[in-house]
Amino acid sequence: MISVNDLRPGLTIEVDGEVWSVVEFLHVKPGKGAAFVRTKLKNVKSGNVIERTFRAGERVNRAHVETREMQYLYHSGTEWYFMDTRSFEQISIHEDYLGDAPKYLKENDVILIQFYEGQPIGVELPTYVELKVVETEPGVRGDTAQGGSKPAKLETGLVVQVPLFINTGDVLKIDTRTGEYLSRA
């Protein structure tokens, strides 16, 4: 167990039987009354973010989350299959544990998968991915980066807003945190 006074961003803890990652924290010492710690916690399984206040000195269980590098192989229905890049062990993960990851995954992509007590509980995607445009309206001569935007469907099925000069077949950098177009690759 650790004291809530020792919380730091990125630390994983157990609260109410679930695993949470500390997004931010603030130690507050009011002029009157006892000190407390205000936190923002992200549920590792569901991705939900909550705010929670703890009394200073309160103790919580630290969750030991193991992270393994795994390669995405394929999916069938609601199961997504991955292979450990070291042991070559294959596992399947239900799409409920993947969050938004399926929007950004192509076959053979290598990502980090989080395990808690031997069970997969979540994924860590790279900050950006490169995806090919499979469908968009054709660009017109004279279109510029400042000239507006249009929807483009990418190879994983994700639809993003892109500048007018982007054409079918272009490879784009997409931010996995926001789902937005960054640049051409």
N, C-alpha and C positions, 0 to 999 in steps of 0.2 A: 504494500500500500504506500501511496505517496501523499504528501500534503498538497492541498490545492494551491498553496503559496508557491509551489515548485512547478506549476503548470507552464508550458511553453507551447507556442504554435507548432503543430505537427505531431505532438505527443498524443498517443492513443490511450484512452481510459475506458473503464467500464462504469456505466451509470444506469441504474434500473435494469440490469441484465442485458444491456446492449452495448456495443462498442462504438465509441465516439472519438473523433479526431478534434483536437483543439485548433480552432481557426484563429481566434484572438482571445485575449484575456486582459483584464484591468484590475489591479489591486486598488481598492478604494478604502481610504481611512477617513471617515467623516469626523468632523470636530466633536460631534456628540454621538455616542453609541459605539458599537463594536465594528471593527474592520470587516470587510467582506471582499470576495473576489467575484467579479462579473465576467462571465465567459460566453463565447459564441462557439457552439459545438456542432460538428457535422457528423451525422450518422454514417458510418463507413458502409453499411449495407444499402440503405435506401437513398443516401445523399441529402436527406432532409437536414436543415440547419435550424437549431434552436438557440435561444439565449437562456442561460441558467446562472443563478447566483448561488454561491456557496459561502458559508461562514468562514472567516479566516482560520486556518489551522485544521479545518475539516479534512478527513482523509478519504481518498478514493482508490479503487483498485486500478493498477496500471495494466493495460491490455498489451500483451506481447504479440504483435502482428508481424508475421514473417512475409517478406516480399520475395517473389521468385520471378525470374525472367522467363516468359513463355511465348511460344510462337503460335499464332492463330492458324488453324488448319482449315476448318469448314464449319458450317452449321446445318442442322437438320431440325426443322420445326422450331421449337423454343430452346433447344440445346445448342450450345456453342462449344466446339472442341479445340483444345489447346494442347501443345506439347512442351514439356519442360526442356529447355535448351541444354541442360547439363545431363539429366538422367534419361531423357527421351521418353519419360512416362507421359501418357496421354490422359487428360481429364476432360470431363464435360462440365460446363457451368450453365445453369438456367439463366435465361436472358434477364430475369428480375434482378440478378446480382450485377449485371453489367452496366446498368444505368444508360447513359447516352453512347457508350462505347461502340455499339453496332453501327452507328451512323458513320464512324470513322475507320472501321476495320476492313482491311483487304486481306486476302489470303496471303500467308507467309509473313505478315507484320509481326514484329516482336514487341510485346508490351510487358508491363510489370503487373503481376496478379498478387493480391494480398490474401494471406491465409491466416485464420485465427483458429486455434485448436485443430489444425489439420484440414479445416473446411475453407474453400474459397469464399471470400466475403466481398471482394471488390476489385477494381482495376485502376491502374494509374496509366493514363495515356500520355504520350509525349505532348509537349506544348503545342506543336503544330504537326499536321500531316499533309502529304501531297496526294491530291486526288485528281483524276482526269474528268473533264467535262464530257458527258455523254449526250446532253441535249440542251440547247439554248437557241434563242433566235439568232440569226446570222448578224454579224457586225456590219455596219454601214460605213462607207468611206466618210471620213470627217469626224467620226465618234472619238471623243477624248475621255480621259480619266475623270474629268469634271463634268461630263455630259450626262450624268444620271446613272441609273442602274437597271438591271433586268434579272429575272430569275434564271438560274442555271442548275440543271440536275446533274449530280456527280455520280461516279461509278458505284458508290455504295447506296445510292437512293436519296442521299441528302440533297435538299434544295437550298441554295444560298443566293443572296443578291450579289451580283458582280457588275463591274463597269461594262459599258456598252461595247467596248472593243474586244471583249473575251469571246472566243469562238469554240465550237464543238471540237474536241480533241486537245484543247489546251490543258496543261497540268497546272493546278493551282495549289498554293499554300493556304490551308484552312486552320484557324485557331480552334483547338479542341475545347477550350474553356468557354468560348462565347459562340462558336459555330459560325464565325464570320470569315469572309474572304480577306486574306492579307495581301497576297501578291501572286504573280505568276511564278512558277518554279523554274 
